[in-house]
């Protein structure tokens, strides 16, 4: 696929539509709804903590005074897409019907273009979504707080090259958009100094991962980049350890639980893991004090699953979406999807508690990634017990054509 074709696909039209302001709560005050689309329970990529995290974040900010200049009450609306193409679109339509003024922390990866079409037509901004598709990259209502998984993969390539790797095999779940993945990352990987030898597609129903490891080893790569859900990554790592694989493993932090890292210390001690956000463990709290607020909010929920030792990167993604919504709309007096979009287009240097550099949502993107306003990704290393986040992020635009 040519660069020009990608640009054409990324630049989509938008029809403005105003979502009515929300009704009153029991106390007579204003209520503003924000939504979340996520695969809460899915056979492929499942994020069971996302709903709990959203509820905890909403409760925390309501206790801090709510949203906007007048302190309106926030209400969270969660829709479980179940990681299904029709489910993702159905969720988008449900949130439009619910009258949300924004979505926060969305993860839609099976049918992302169709979700974009629904939410663009309704004019609903998506704050802190995970962007892994060209339709999302170029959408007028996409406002990710992260650099996105493509940029994160490229940063992992940078980390691998720093360790001396020259070649890599990509292991990824087979989805309708997986084939285009290599075309998006091959050039930037080469610019970073890493050659992609091949891709190994993984089916979601697989139970024996030794054939995938054997296929990855066939081309004798220096490294393997694993782009899968947590369950698939755990099985691939276990099979790699069992077969005494000699490659370095790299990937995005949501794919790798601490249990997986700790269970296979010898293999994972040189792993290169990346994210646009610091890893949400207590050991990173000194370098990133904003994590302490996150932990406090999650603990206040009373949910045992949200204890600091159990939190995962997807929870921080949802938290950042809500944090971004609250901070961006601090001066909004009348809430609608239109007023939230206007705020996103005008605010500057928003304080995100140091979890990412100060955020200006309207910062121009790069290459085909028009909506990506945060251009920084963190590299992390495993010390045998925890993931340690390097506080100096990598600026990734240097690896993409502008």
Beta strands, then each sheet from edge to edge (+ up, - down):
strand 1: 31-38
strand 2: 73-80
strand 3: 102-104
strand 4: 125-127
strand 5: 142-143
strand 6: 167-173
strand 7: 195-202
strand 8: 223-227
strand 9: 248-252
strand 10: 272-275
strand 11: 376-382
strand 12: 387-389
strand 13: 394-395
sheet 1: 2+ 1+ 3+ 4+ 5+
sheet 2: 7+ 6+ 8+ 9+ 10+ 11- 12+
sheet 3: 7+ 6+ 8+ 9+ 10+ 11- 13+
end
